[in-house]
Amino acid sequence: MDSLSLPILIAGAVALLVFGLTMAVVGMVNNEKKKLSQRLGGEGKKTGGASSLPLSITRNDDETSGASTYLVRWRPLEGLHRIVVQAYPNMNVTLFLCIVGTCALFMFIMGTSLTNNLVIACVALALGAYFPFLLLMQKRSRRQRQIALQLPEALDFLSRVLQAGHSFSTGIQMMSEELPDPLKSEFRRCYEQHSLGQPLEDTLKEMATRIESTDFAFFITATLIQRQTGGDLSEVLKNISNMVRQRIRLAQHVKAKTAEGRFTGYILVAFPAVMFVLVAFMNPGYAHNLTGTSVGQKMLGVAFGLQLMGLYAIRKLTTVKV
């Protein structure tokens, strides 16, 4: 096992590095979030010496305290703080960095004590530092997906409340009591901030920052425009609710159509590993040509990294954004 640990850990570190660089490049060339921030931030063209829509989505300084106040001023950590809040609303970036450091240190100690190899220990440290980020992104995606599925019903509920003659702030209060989590906690936080004296427009913009969803941004933008210009907000909410439902239905249809391709990709990635394990049990001498020689270990490491890259490529090809 010691002969296999080094190439596998190195291949894993290389694959994670390639994945991180790829995601960074994709984030740089993807201007969708930038356009959304500009639209909500009122950074577009100005008419008459004033912005067309005086909105801005920025970091909420009240959500940070102590060391976090200074950490989030650095742009990379400011983005990390936004992701942490979207995944765990009650956590700050300082606590998350402490968790990352603890996991990395634990993996480094384990790698040193088990192998007495500095290279393997450093690779284990990198993997230990990456694991909390992986869980964070999965939690964030799962939470935002739940919010997206709950949003149509929430908009219909708010529309009925407004049609019954209640005010918008009362509707926010009722949503914070009647809706399921996680959307319930977001509206409760919005209403509590408004009750403490913060303007309702600012609380809505901060809620849009925490959720960071295109569909939810439509709701916030329509609400803020209506509060400035007037109009039937309940009818607008119904239209947005129907649009969100159609988007969800289309996304589910696309996911069903691409299920065969995704399942095929998983099989193609898992098949070589399963066959190698079976051959290693049936004929250890034959598998020793790969596990017992330096050339074979390098080939295993390269193959492992290429398998991960192939899985990522298949997922990108079978993922269609709606």
Secondary structure as GFF3:
##gff-version 3
##sequence-region A 1 322
A	DSSP	alpha_helix	2	29	.	.	.	ID=ss1
A	DSSP	alpha_helix	32	41	.	.	.	ID=ss2
A	DSSP	beta_strand	46	47	.	.	.	ID=ss3
A	DSSP	beta_strand	50	51	.	.	.	ID=ss4
A	DSSP	three_ten_helix	61	63	.	.	.	ID=ss5
A	DSSP	alpha_helix	67	71	.	.	.	ID=ss6
A	DSSP	alpha_helix	75	87	.	.	.	ID=ss7
A	DSSP	alpha_helix	93	115	.	.	.	ID=ss8
A	DSSP	alpha_helix	118	163	.	.	.	ID=ss9
A	DSSP	alpha_helix	168	178	.	.	.	ID=ss10
A	DSSP	alpha_helix	183	195	.	.	.	ID=ss11
A	DSSP	alpha_helix	200	211	.	.	.	ID=ss12
A	DSSP	alpha_helix	214	229	.	.	.	ID=ss13
A	DSSP	alpha_helix	233	257	.	.	.	ID=ss14
A	DSSP	alpha_helix	259	282	.	.	.	ID=ss15
A	DSSP	alpha_helix	284	291	.	.	.	ID=ss16
A	DSSP	alpha_helix	294	318	.	.	.	ID=ss17
###
